[in-house]
Amino acid sequence: MMKRNNWLVGVLLVLFACNGKTPPTPEPKTVEPQVAVTVSEAITSISDSIAQDSTNAQLYLHRAKAYLANEQVGAAMVDINKSLQLAPNNMETYLLLADVYYMLGDEGNINTTLNRASEIDPMDARPMVKLAELNLLQQNFNLAAAYLDKALKLSTYNPRAYFVKGMYFIVAQQDTVNALRNFQIAAEQDASFYDPVEQVCRIYAAQQPPYALEYIRKAQQQFPEQVNARYELALYLQSHGYPEEALQHYDTLLQLQPDNYIVLYNVAYVNFVYLEENETALEYFDKALKINPNYLDAYYNKGRVLEQMGDYVQSAEIYKEILRNHPNYQLAVEAINRVQNQIAD
């Protein structure tokens, strides 16, 4: 079958990933570089500034963010601690520290850090939204809902809170109606916020209202740099009568991520199931398996292609290999019986 990214993994990725803010507050005098530079260049630039002003807490905070963007968690933590020594009541530093603890899987310290942030400024909703996210991930649904209610009482302009509330309705209540309502509010409040739009796309793809394709197309056009937006569109197109257009989007994705075995698998699947291009399908299943040899669905469907091409002996070997490692894989059980009958004939 076609492959959609695991939804629960998607929840983990979007929660704590990028946090919407309430209406802007005055910026400190020190700001991050505005010129488009690489992360390494930003680190070097901020380090030069620190050499000239080693007591500026904001500079350490900005460099910590750059280190995190460069996946240097240890260096980021050093700078966060230095920033807190210089400015122990900086809300932004505590919010970043909570993100680091999330990356480290330290849920206890996330909670402590966010509670400290909330103490610093009880009128700032962001720590409450993050606490809601944390409790949602921990399946403490009542606490998650309570934190969201508190956050939205402080300000009804809070796209991140509405997004998390939408996730709450899906995860805790399986209520797509209220989830949609909250995702749409989040997207309306912040037109640059992709996460709620992606969730609407996924709900529409599952429910298939008449306007689903139009919405998913517009989402991809609105967020042309978002890989997931293009993937969601391609996935919908391939199963709704537009396989050639789906392949165009998958081709663009492979130019960006040539080792994405899920996309390679979907290209193979479209060629096999919708276009009956068996040779091309076989080529792409092999590419997916080269990157991930344990990709069971790709291996099974490679057997199906070979079976379709009349190579029953090789397809039988594939099905047997699958059953040696996964004896309860029912599709392979059915397939081996089918091809053995063909061989017998």
C-alpha positions, 0 to 999 in steps of 0.5 A: 500500500501507499505510505503515509508518515506515521501520524503519532510520529508526526505529533511528536515532531510538531509538538515542541518543534516551533513555538508560536508567540503571542503578539510581539513584545518589545525586543531587547537591544541585542538582536540576532543577525538579520543577514542570511548566513549559514549556521556556522557563520552565525555562530562565528559572528555571535562569538566575535560579539561575545569576545567584545561583550562577554557580559551580554546574556542575550548574545549567549542566548542567540548563540545557544539557538545557533548551536541547537540549529547546528545540533550541538546540544552540549555547547547550547547548554553551556551558553544557556547556563551562562545566559542564566547566570547573567540574566536569571529572570529571562523568560526566553532563556527558560523556554529555550532550556525547556526545548533542550530538555525535550531534545534530551528526553528529560521530561522532569526538567522540562516541567520544572523549567517551564514552571519557573518560566511561568513564575517569571511572567504569569501573564505570558502564555507560552510556558502554559502552552508548552506545559500543555504540549508536554502533558499531551505527550505524556497523555495527561489529557486533563492537565493538558486541557487545563493549561490550554484553557489558562493560556487562552484566557490570557490571550485569545490571539495564540495560534500555537495554543489553538494548534495544540488544542486541535492536537488535544481533540485528536489524541484525547477525544478523537474529535476531528470536528473540534480539531479542525475548528482549532487548526483553522483558527490557528492558521487564520491567526498566523498565515505563516504557521504550517503545522495546523494547515498540515493537520487539516490536510491530513484530516481532509485526506482521510475524510475526503470531502469534495474540496479536499484536493483544492485545499491540499493544492492551496496548502502546497502553493502557500508553503512551497518550501515545505517538504511535507506540504508537497508530500501530502499533495502527492500522496493525495494525488496518487490515490485520486486519479492523478498518478502522473502529477503525483510523480512530478511532486515526488520527483521534486521531493527526491531532488531535495531528499534523494535518500528518502526511501518512503518517497522512493517507495511511493514512486515505485508503488505509483508505477506498479499499481496505477501506471503498470510500469513494472520495470520502473517500479522494480527499479524504485523498490530496489532503490528504497531497499538499498537505503533501508534493507529492512523495509518489509513493504518494499520487499513484499511489493518487489515480489509482487512486481516480479510475480506480475512480470511472470518471474514466479521463482524469484518472487517465491524466494522473496515471499519465503524470505519474508516468512522466515523472518516474519512468519505471520505476515499474512500477505506473504502467506497468501502470495507464496501459495499463489505463486507456488500454484503458478510454478506447479502449473 
